[in-house]
Amino acid sequence: MIYKNSKYINNIFDNVSYKYDFFNNLFSLGLHFLWKRKLISLLKPKNGEEWADLCCGTGDMTFLLNKLVTPRGKVFGIDISEKLLKIAQKKSNNLGDTNIYWKKKDIFDLDAKSRKFDGICMSFGLRNLKNVEDGIQKVFLLLKDNGRAGFLDFNHSKENSLSSIFQKLYLRFIVVPISSLFNLKEEYSYIEKSIKEFPKGTKLIYLAKQIGFREVKYITLFGEQMGIFLLKK
């Protein structure tokens, strides 16, 4: 495993925080909003439910959830990066979303005994956990019975497939050179390395079933560049 410790990941996201939203929009051509909305539409959050957006970043998914579970429900935006959370909280204050609860926390430090969620989502976070299987296990413990979870992340395509080749070329010749102009080469070079170590969809399905999820589904988006991983306890 490369660099898979909380301190390293925390430093990456603290370092990129000032350009995080800008680069997400630029490198995805704004499509990340559509992918996130797609995930939320598949999860179907309901008014009155309690949800957690783990590795919430600057809160894109958190705000989408909040619109659907309020006024009776609650949403928790949880991330290890203090700088990203500060941006999320500023957005929240500007929007007046006072019923969102923001927490700086490593997800592995969350207490599954004190709170259970109706649903959990994570965008571009599962791949960055120190251990993906342990992360799925943690989500299982944090969910109520019949709770559902969804993850959006890069898809680990079959080696030498068109999807895999395009992904590598785009990261190496577009993402890394542009990010280098802002002294963020190391941080964005990490993406390709992390995808290489991220389990393929079939492996994610296997792990989730072994952990105990009753319903498991994996779908790809955008020419197999992205994957959505859906679970029900």
C-alpha positions in Angstrom: 0.0 0.0 0.0 1.3 3.5 -0.8 1.1 6.4 1.6 -1.9 4.8 3.3 -1.8 6.6 6.6 -4.2 9.3 7.9 -1.6 11.9 8.4 -0.4 11.7 4.7 -4.0 11.8 3.4 -4.8 14.7 5.7 -1.8 16.7 4.5 -2.8 16.1 0.8 -6.3 17.5 1.3 -5.2 20.3 3.5 -2.6 21.3 0.8 -5.1 21.2 -2.0 -8.0 22.8 -0.1 -7.5 26.3 -1.5 -7.9 24.9 -5.1 -10.1 21.8 -4.3 -13.4 23.0 -5.7 -11.7 24.8 -8.7 -9.8 21.6 -9.7 -12.8 19.3 -9.2 -14.8 21.5 -11.6 -11.9 21.9 -14.1 -10.7 18.3 -14.3 -14.2 16.8 -14.4 -15.5 19.5 -16.7 -18.1 20.1 -14.1 -19.5 16.5 -14.4 -18.7 15.6 -10.8 -21.9 17.4 -9.8 -23.9 15.1 -12.1 -22.2 12.0 -10.8 -22.9 13.0 -7.2 -26.5 13.7 -8.0 -26.7 10.3 -9.7 -25.5 8.6 -6.5 -27.9 10.5 -4.4 -30.8 9.6 -6.7 -30.0 5.9 -6.4 -29.8 6.1 -2.6 -33.1 7.8 -2.3 -32.7 9.7 1.1 -36.0 10.5 2.8 -37.3 13.3 5.0 -36.7 12.4 8.6 -33.7 10.1 8.1 -30.2 10.6 9.5 -27.3 10.4 7.0 -23.6 10.8 7.2 -21.4 12.1 4.3 -18.1 10.5 5.1 -14.9 12.2 3.7 -17.3 15.0 2.9 -14.7 17.4 1.5 -16.2 20.8 0.9 -19.7 19.4 1.3 -21.2 18.9 -2.2 -22.9 15.7 -1.2 -23.7 16.9 2.2 -25.8 19.8 0.8 -27.6 17.4 -1.6 -28.5 15.1 1.3 -29.7 18.0 3.5 -32.2 19.1 0.9 -33.8 15.6 1.0 -33.9 14.7 4.7 -34.9 18.0 6.1 -36.8 19.4 8.0 -37.1 16.3 10.2 -33.8 14.6 9.5 -30.1 15.3 10.1 -27.0 15.2 8.1 -23.4 14.8 9.4 -20.5 16.0 7.2 -17.4 14.2 8.4 -13.8 14.7 7.1 -10.3 14.4 8.4 -9.2 17.7 6.7 -9.7 20.7 8.9 -9.2 23.1 5.9 -11.7 21.4 3.7 -14.2 21.4 6.6 -13.8 25.1 7.1 -14.7 25.7 3.5 -17.7 23.5 3.9 -18.8 25.3 7.0 -18.5 28.6 5.3 -20.7 27.4 2.5 -23.2 26.1 5.0 -23.3 29.4 6.8 -23.9 31.3 3.6 -26.7 28.9 2.6 -28.2 28.9 6.1 -28.0 25.1 6.4 -27.8 25.2 10.2 -29.0 21.7 10.7 -25.9 20.1 9.1 -23.5 18.9 11.7 -19.8 19.1 10.7 -17.2 17.0 12.4 -13.4 16.7 12.0 -12.8 13.0 12.4 -11.1 10.0 10.9 -14.0 7.7 10.0 -12.2 4.8 11.8 -12.6 6.8 15.0 -16.3 7.1 14.8 -18.2 5.3 17.5 -20.6 2.8 15.9 -22.3 2.1 19.3 -23.4 5.7 20.0 -25.0 6.5 16.7 -26.4 4.5 13.7 -27.3 6.1 10.4 -30.1 5.4 7.9 -27.7 6.0 5.2 -24.1 6.8 4.4 -22.4 8.2 1.3 -18.9 8.9 0.3 -17.5 10.6 -2.8 -13.9 10.0 -3.8 -13.1 8.9 -0.3 -13.1 5.1 -0.1 -10.0 4.9 -2.4 -8.1 7.1 0.1 -8.8 5.1 3.2 -5.8 3.3 4.8 -7.7 0.0 4.2 -10.7 -0.3 1.9 -12.0 -3.5 3.4 -11.9 -2.0 6.9 -13.6 1.1 5.6 -16.5 -1.0 4.2 -16.7 -2.9 7.5 -16.9 0.4 9.4 -19.7 1.6 7.2 -21.5 -1.7 7.9 -21.2 -1.1 11.6 -22.4 2.5 11.4 -25.6 1.6 9.5 -28.9 0.8 11.0 -30.5 -2.5 9.9 -31.8 -2.1 6.3 -29.5 1.0 6.0 -28.0 1.8 2.7 -24.7 3.2 1.6 -23.2 4.5 -1.7 -19.7 5.3 -2.9 -18.7 7.3 -5.9 -15.1 7.0 -7.0 -12.7 6.4 -9.9 -13.3 3.0 -11.5 -10.3 0.7 -11.6 -10.6 -0.4 -15.2 -9.2 -3.5 -16.7 -5.5 -3.0 -17.5 -4.8 -1.9 -21.0 -8.5 -1.3 -21.8 -9.4 1.9 -23.6 -10.8 3.2 -20.3 -7.6 2.5 -18.4 -5.4 4.0 -21.2 -7.5 7.2 -21.3 -7.5 7.5 -17.6 -3.7 7.3 -17.4 -3.1 9.7 -20.2 -5.6 12.2 -18.8 -4.0 12.1 -15.4 -0.4 12.2 -16.6 -0.7 14.8 -19.4 -3.6 17.0 -18.2 -4.1 16.8 -14.4 -0.6 16.6 -13.2 0.9 19.3 -15.5 -1.8 21.8 -14.6 -1.7 21.0 -10.9 2.1 21.4 -11.1 1.6 25.1 -12.0 0.2 25.5 -8.5 2.9 23.5 -6.8 0.5 20.6 -6.3 2.2 18.0 -8.5 2.7 15.4 -5.7 -0.8 15.7 -4.5 -2.4 15.1 -7.9 0.2 12.5 -9.0 -1.2 10.5 -6.0 -4.5 10.0 -7.8 -3.1 7.5 -10.4 -1.2 5.6 -7.7 -4.3 5.3 -5.5 -6.5 4.1 -8.4 -3.9 1.3 -9.1 -4.3 0.0 -5.6 -8.1 0.5 -5.4 -10.0 -2.8 -5.8 -11.9 -3.4 -9.0 -15.7 -3.4 -8.9 -15.9 -7.2 -8.8 -13.5 -7.3 -5.8 -15.5 -4.6 -4.0 -18.7 -6.6 -4.5 -16.9 -9.7 -3.0 -15.7 -7.8 0.0 -19.1 -6.3 0.8 -20.8 -9.6 0.6 -18.2 -11.2 2.8 -18.8 -8.4 5.4 -22.5 -9.1 5.4 -24.3 -6.7 3.1 -27.5 -8.2 1.8 -27.7 -6.2 -1.5 -24.6 -5.1 -3.4 -24.3 -3.4 -6.8 -21.6 -1.8 -8.8 -22.2 0.4 -11.9 -19.9 2.4 -14.1 -20.3 5.9 -15.5 -18.6 8.2 -18.1 -17.1 5.5 -20.2 -16.1 3.4 -17.2 -14.0 6.2 -15.7 -16.2 6.4 -12.6 -17.9 3.8 -10.5 -20.8 3.8 -8.1 -20.9 1.1 -5.4 -24.3 0.6 -3.7 -24.8 -1.4 -0.5 -27.8 -2.4 1.7 -27.4 -3.9 5.1 
